[in-house]
Amino acid sequence: MPELVFFSGTMDCGKSTLALQIEHNRSARGLTGMIFTRDDRAGEGKLSSRLGLVTDAVEVADGQDLYVHLVDHLSQGRRADYVIADEAQFLAPEQIDQLARVVDDLDIDVYAFGITTDFRSKLFPGSQRLVELADRVEVLQVEALCWCGARATHNARTIGGHMVVEGAQVVVGDVNQPDIGYEVLCRRHHRRRMTAVAARASALSPDVLPVETA
């Protein structure tokens, strides 16, 4: 039976790399897929991984009906044996419903990839809907690491290397604003707002150096 599968994890855990691998494996067997993405780091209409791999994709617009897009595609005599939706956390909840309809009404597998929570540890609406609707939720086993070496579980937004907790939910630093970055942290250091830059500054601060008394 076709499935809606949600592959989730933090940044740097290989979600887009796995999406590209699934695309490669199926296309190598003569299958044809439809790839959706939104706000990829490589720019509009691209699915890319941090390893440097990239392929073309359909850039999803606000209000776009993904089910109708697939029906139109098939009505023109083209194929779509499977669907890949990368950066799925940026999709609207109704677009996730449309992907579920692709599975149920068109009998096409849908593989969605995305991070679950934002820089404030709040669920993305798209990811929340995927958790609610997916036939399977797969947490990727490639562990991203916090600067301290512990397993990274949270995504942090940084400005100048320092963590911020206010601002719009969606800001793609790699694409739109090079002064804004993202870093993965363990829960402890996300709660303490301790990024790698902040940790180095703290280690160099005279306030934390041992004080010798005569």
N, C-alpha and C positions, 0 to 999 in steps of 0.2 A: 504494500500500500504506500502511496506517496506520503511524504511527511513534511512538516514544517519544523526545521531543526534550528535552534538558536545556539550558536557557539559564542560563549562569553568569556571575558577575562579582563584584566587590566591592560593598559597600554604596554607595549613592548613584549607581549606574550605570544605573538605570532599569529594573530587572527587573520590579517590580510595575507600573510604568507600561506596559511592554510587555504584560504579562499582561492588563491592563485593555483595552489596545488590541486585542489578539487577541479578547477577549470581545466588544468593541463591533463589530468588523468582522464576526464570524461571526453574532452576533445580528441585525445589520442585514440579513443575507442570509437570515433566517428560520431559522437553526440554533439549537439549544438546547444549552447546555453544562452540565456539572457542575463546580463550582469547589470545590476543597479548599484549606484553609489551616491553619496552625498557629502560634499565638502572634504574630499580627499586631500591629503597633504600635497599631492602632485598636481593638483589643479582640477578644473572642471572636466568631467567625463573621463576620469582615470581611476583605476584601481591599482594601488601601489603598495609595496611593503618597504619596510626600512632596510631590507637587504638589497634594494635597488631594482627589484622586479616590478614591472608595470604592464598593464594592458588597458585597452579601451573599455569604456563602460557607458551606460546611460545615466546622465546626471539627473537625479530626481528633483523636480521643482515643487515648490509649495502648492498644495492642492491638487497635484497630479494624481490621477487614478491609475494605480499600477495594474490592476486587473484589466481595465479597459485597454491599457497600453499593450498588454499581452494578447488580448483578444484581437485587437487591430493587427498586431504583428502576425498572428496565426491566420487571420482572415486574408492576408495578402499572400498566403501560400508559403510562408516562411516557417522554419522550425524553432521550437524551444523545448528541448528535452528536460531542462532543469533551469532553475533560477538561482542566482547568487545575489544577495543583497548585503553589500559591505557598508560599514559605518551606519548600521541599522539603528543605532541609538538616536540618530538625527531625524529619523522618519517620524511622521505624525502617527498617533495611535490608529487613526482610520486607515492609514496606508499599511499598517501591520495587518489590520482586518482584511484588507484587499489581498495581501500575500497569502493569508489563510484561505481565502476564497479561491485563489489560484490552485492551491493544493486540493481543495475539496471539490471544486467544480470542473477544473481542467485536468486533474490527475497529474500534476507536475510537481516534482520535488522542489522545495524552496529551502536554501541554506542561507541563513541570516547570521551575520557576524557583527559584534559590537561590544562596547564596554557597557557595564550595567549602571554604574553610578557616575555622577559628575564630580567636579572638583570640591563640591561641598558635601560629598557622600550622600547625595540625594539621587533617587532613581530618575533616569531619563524617561520621559513618557513613552517613547518608542520601545525601550528595553522593558519597561514595566508591562506593556501590552504583550510583548513577546513571551515573557515569563508566564503570563496568564493564558496564552493561546498555544504555545509551541507543543508539538507532540513530544519533543525531547529538548532538554537544555543541557548542553555539554560545556562544562568548565574546562578550558584548555589547560593541559598539564605542563606546558612549558612555563616554568615559574619566572616571572620578572622579580628582580631583587631591589630592595631598598638600598640606599647608600650604606646602611649599617650591615648589610649582608642578610638580613631577615627577608622572608617572603613578602613581596609587595602586594598589598591588597587594596590600596587606595590611589586615586589619581589626584595630583595636586597641580593647580595652575600657579605659575610663578611669573613675577616681573622682576627682572634683574637678579634672578635666582632666589628671590624671597617669595614665600607662599602668600597668596591672597585668597580670601574667602568671600569676596563680594564681586558682583558683576554679572553680565549676561551668562546664561547657562551654556550657550554655544559660542565659542570663539576659537577659530582654528588658527593657532599661533604659527604653525609651519607655513601657512599659506598667506594669511592676511596681515598679520602683525608680528614681524620678526622679533620685537622686543618682548613679546609674550611667549612663554614656554610652558612645558608640562613635564612633570616628574612623577614617577611612581614611588610610593612610600609605604612602609608598614603602618598599621593602624596607630601604633604608639607615636611615631614621629609625625603622622598626619595630624593627630590630636594636638601635638605640641608645636605644629607648624615648623618643624625642623627639617629643612631641606639640606642637600649636600653643601650648598653655599653657606647656609646659616650654621651648619655644624663646623665647617672649617673656620668661620669667623669666630665662633665660640671657643674653639680650641686655641686660637691665636690671641684671644682677649686676655689682657693682664688681670682681669677680674677673676679668671678661673685658674690662673697659675698658682702653684703652691707658694706660700709665703713662709720664709724662714725667719725665725726670731733669734736674736742674739742670746 
